[in-house]
Amino acid sequence: MSEDVFKKIVSHCKEYGFVFQSSEIYDGLSAVYDYGQMGVELKNNIKKYWWDSMVLLNENVVGIDSAIFMHPTIWKASGHVDAFNDPLIDNKDSKKRYRADVLIEEYLAKIDDKINKEVEKAAKRFGESFDEGMFRQTNPRVQENQQKRDEVHTRFAKALNDSNLEELRQIIIDCEIADPISGTRNWTDVRQFNLMFSTEMGSTADGAMKVYLRPETAQGIFVNFLNVQKTGRMKVPFGIAQIGKAFRNEIVARQFIFRMREFEQMEMQFFVRPGEELDWFAKWKEVRMKWHKSLGFGDKKYRFHDHDKLAHYANAATDIEFEMPFGFKEVEGIHSRTDFDLSSHEQYSGKKMQYFDPELNKSYTPYVIETSIGVDRMFLSIVSASYCEEELEGGESRVVLKLPPALAPIKLGVLPLVKKDGLPEKAREIIDSLKFDFKCQYDEKDSIGKRYRRQDAIGTPYCVTVDHQSLQDNMVTIRYRDTMAQERVMIDKLADIIADKVSMKNLLKTIG
Ligand code: GAP
């Protein structure tokens, strides 16, 4: 999918009430967005699917909702005050600021693209007899690019691990990476930039305290670990899940809701015995990938990407990446966070953060596996994968969001054929009987064709048309979004027909 299609998706989101630029009438606020009437429904459904998959399907996972403001020492203990930095670099001609690591990653991705294109071309040329492994090992162009990639990648990984800012700059110079705007290679030094927003709590006369807007929800879970463990009588292994806002002063805030300054996370910290963490890490990787794939967009859209640089708290880390319109990008991070956070909070707070394991008859600081997914990125991945432009018979076309029915904002459009003769009343009757189970939308304006298009554009899986015959036989024409097939069904069968496909329960059953 191209950047062009991405632009169309962004305008579609605005046109149909999914996502608006924040403060739009004041010319907007960069990298901050509002969800509209359709967006909020889709977002709530995504959150519900995640929440239920965690706390309904796992007896040993419970939820919390901690405050956004927390004691500032928490961020010292977590390492965010000292180490939550991005390396930034400015182009002196365009005056634009970039993340040095992102410039290099994009350069590496371009080489990958070149290699993959060679492979695809050869696969087409040789057909069934094509041996990809052999081709990659012997084709001189692929070999040359692969070697270049490996060399840069090794230098890059080492520079990140050593936090060597000069070397990051040198890689940008050596690879001749140019600013996409000015086209020049006139770069400043690379500097570290802390991503946390801060504000003040209390009046200045009393001595205001500097507090941070949380950059992740995870710390609210760590500091409540013993509260939940004791009051919930939880036994290790167990998990705590949370959904909530997080804030980061991102340097490069681009690509719509992919990188925002205010966003929402769905995080789960799973507390395990020390030494068992890597098995649990593997298990949660599998569980989380299954959750993503259950949405039915095709397995090829997902991949794992293991980290080159482990965060200061991790001993294993991977991302689940999704093929966005602008390439494979991280949607979820899975980290084995060791006992870093609990031990650090123990040290900074002076309070014990240990668990007494009755089976082992000893106390220890649990290790933690974290799964952390951005609601907004998940939203973007779903909308991008669902967006289809279709040519229809008779030269017409339609834009349809093929959303998984369980996540669709509206489940049923109810359309009286005409605005008179008792048809609107019959349509309202149908909504009244279904509204307790499904979000329905009544629409009587314009032709039936136009009304179908409007429902297609917001991803409504079913529409029913009420006509004069309906008053006689209590039947309606149901129209299916994806196939556009239509059939006549009894009104009292509608609930069953719709429930089967739109039920969150059925979706959960595919992974539970
Ligand atoms: N507690 C771990 C943590 O926060 P992360 O990889 O920095 O890890 C987790 O973030 C997820 O949060 C990411 O995979 C992404 O989906 C989402 N996320 C992070 N920064 C974001 C941003 N600026 N805008 C939107 N989503 C973001």
Residues whose N, C-alpha, C, O or C-beta is under 5 A from the ligand:
A	BS01	GAP	P215 E216 A218 R248 E250 I257 F258 R259 M260 F263 Q265 E330 V331 E332 G333 S372 I373 G374 D376 R377
